[in-house]
Amino acid sequence: MAAVLGPSGWWQRWRRRLSARDWSRMLLLLLLLGSGQGPQQVGAGQTFEYLKREHSLSKPYQGVGTGGSSLWNLMGNAMVMTQYIRLTPDMQSKQGALWNRVPCFLRDWELQVHFKIHGQGKKNLHGDGLAIWYTKDRMQPGPVFGNMDKFVGLGVFIDTYPNEEKQQEDQVLKSCVPIEESGLDSKVRVFPYVSAMVNNGSLSYDHERDGRPTELGGCTAIVRNLHYDTFLVIRYVKRHLTIMMDIDGKHEWRDCIEVPGVRLPRGYYFGTSSITGDLSDNHDVISLKLFELTVERTPEEEKLHRDVFLPSVDNMKLPEMTAPLPPLSGLALFLIVFFSLVFSVFAIVIGIILYNKWQEQSRKRFY
């Protein structure tokens, strides 16, 4: 009579049959299953987030900026390093950018940015900062933190140099008059300063005033030369824009900007850029992680939250865009000239015929 194996005897017999290769395969399978990005609930209510890898970037930065298969493109002085992507080095007159090649068609999303700003400059002797973009156009170098002016979309700026405050300080020192009596803006902002701007292509970013005329809101964020990680998050849910910071080394989000009624079209591009002038800093990006947020909407919200085709903010009037007429092609110009000449000749011939008939009728009256 065969002996009946207990649970422990069955396990020992099955384990001896497994080879080392089988064990390695099982371990790899368990690791893959454990590392999957499943839905995670965030905040209160029925809101879940899903990591979108086609819009995300993290170490190791394999293939970034190389070839047509890369999801991210580099521009200017941006360089891929082992631990970060450096947009600009701590050198004067540099600019660089990092842009996602895939347009984003998500309705509600959250972008988490892990960044680092550091350099040799002392107080007010460093600059200029970096920007995070969600815009219609990509890879367009320009004066706004390394990107084009009069952009279409959303820009979030981490500005490290106070242009306006420095000018006001110099004016007050020269005049020896308190700022309250000088007629200048007494609402002095403390830098580094985070601000946001929505543009439909009609507004220019005012460098001399650090974007104050067009900002939606802002907050002070001491982010330079810190010995711990610094993060910024941009959340866009139900036309509600929220920007938070984690810069205190406590792994806690701190509110910075909250604006309702922000209308952003789908199909724009994510990117980040930086620029240095006479002053400089190292501007590094460690990771960009985009999450799709799934939220419940009522039928009324579905009607209100229909797709838009131009960025706007409720209760904030942006100048209307007048699209310039496209230049005429050579063929179109030729056809216009040709038909104009034909019409002129035709009009002249008709005029001659009518004139001759009028003369004949005049002769008949006299005879």
DAZI-V917443 format. One record per run of one state. SS is the DSSP state (H for helix, E for strand, C for the rest). FROM is the first residue (numbers start at 1). TO is the last residue. Records with the same first field share a line. If there is no record, write none. Layout:
SS: FROM-TO ; FROM-TO
This chain:
C: 1-6 ; 18-19 ; 35-39 ; 42-46 ; 52-52 ; 56-56 ; 58-71 ; 77-78 ; 81-84 ; 89-94 ; 101-103 ; 105-108 ; 119-128 ; 136-143 ; 145-146 ; 148-151 ; 160-162 ; 176-178 ; 182-192 ; 201-211 ; 215-216 ; 221-223 ; 225-229 ; 238-239 ; 247-253 ; 260-261 ; 264-267 ; 276-281 ; 296-298 ; 305-311 ; 314-315 ; 317-329 ; 367-367
H: 7-17 ; 20-34 ; 53-55 ; 163-175 ; 179-181 ; 212-214 ; 299-304 ; 330-366
E: 40-41 ; 47-51 ; 57-57 ; 72-76 ; 79-80 ; 85-88 ; 95-100 ; 104-104 ; 109-118 ; 129-135 ; 144-144 ; 147-147 ; 152-159 ; 193-200 ; 217-220 ; 224-224 ; 230-237 ; 240-246 ; 254-259 ; 262-263 ; 268-275 ; 282-295 ; 312-313 ; 316-316
